[in-house]
Amino acid sequence: MSDLDSGLNVKLVDQDELESSLTKKANDALIAKENELDEKRLQKTTQELDKVQKKVSALETRLKNPRTKISLRRQLKDEIEWFQENEIAPLLQDVKDIKARLEAKSDSA
């Protein structure tokens, strides 16, 4: 058996050990891919959040302008409130969830 090992450079491995090794490598590859996708999601969500916050900032600037008509002020306030409730809050929650998922994966690794 030692002649076979040395002549062909073949390493004999237990079947369970081989399966375990392959499973670990496959799991590591899946985790790496999931992390990569989560990083992309985080980046995309953060960019979207920045874009929405800039819109809200522009609306707030218009609202603070002393030349803005009273009738328009109510509409601007409503728009700002809508963006905060329907855009910003969910995006902030998404960022929080993605970061928590990434942190949980790094803690378990």
N, C-alpha and C positions, 0 to 999 in steps of 0.2 A: 504494500500500500504506500509506503514511503517513496518507492521508485516512481509510482504513478503521480504522487503529489509533486515531487521535485522535477520530473521530466516534462510535465505538461503545464506547470504553474497553475494547477487547479486547486482551489481551496474547498474542502468539504465542509458543508454547513448543515446543521440540523434543520429539518423542515420547519419546525415551529419558530426557530430563530430567524429563518429567512422570511417567513410570513410576517413575523413581528416587525422585522426591519423594513419590509416593503410597506406595511401598513403605516408605520411611523413616517416614512418618507412621503407617502401619499397624503397623510394628514397634515404634515408640515407644509406641503405644497398647497393644499386647500386653504390652510390658515393664512399663508402668505398671500394668496390670491384674494381672500376675503379682506385682509388688511389693506391691500392695494385698492380694492374697490371702495372700501370705507374711506380711505384717504381721498379718493377722487370725489366721493359723495360729499365729504366734509368741505373740500375746496369749492365745489360747485354751490353748495348750500351757503357757504360764507360769502361767495361772490354775489349770489342772489340777495342775501341779507343786506350787503353793502349797497346794492343797487336800490333796494326798497327804502333803506334808510336815507339815501340821498334824495329820493323822491319826497319823503316826508320832510326832510330838512328844507327842500325848496318850497314846499307848501307852508311850512312854519315861517319861512322868510317872507313869503307873500302875506301871511296872516299878520305879521308884525309891522308890515309897511303901513304907515299912517294914512296913505292914500287909498288903501283898500276899502272898498265900499262895505257898509254894514251888511248888506244882503249877501255879499260874497264871503264875508267872514264866517257866517254860519255854515256855508257850504264847505269852506276850507277846513273848518273844525271837524265837520262830519267826515270829510275825506281822510283827514289825519287819523281820526278815531278808527275808521274802517281799516286803514292800512295797519295800524297797530294791532288790532284784534285779529284780522284775517290774513295778514301777511307776516308781520314781524314776529308775533307770538309763536305761530307754528314753526317758523324758520329757526327761532331761538331754541325751541324745544327739539327740533331735528338736530341742531348743532350739539346740544347737550347730550342727546341720545347717542349720536355717533361717537362723540368723545368718550362717553361712558363705555360703549362697546369696545372701542380701541383700547381703553385703559384696562378693561376686564381681560381682554385677550393678552395684553402684555404682562399682566399680573400672573396669569395662569401659565405663561410660557417659561 
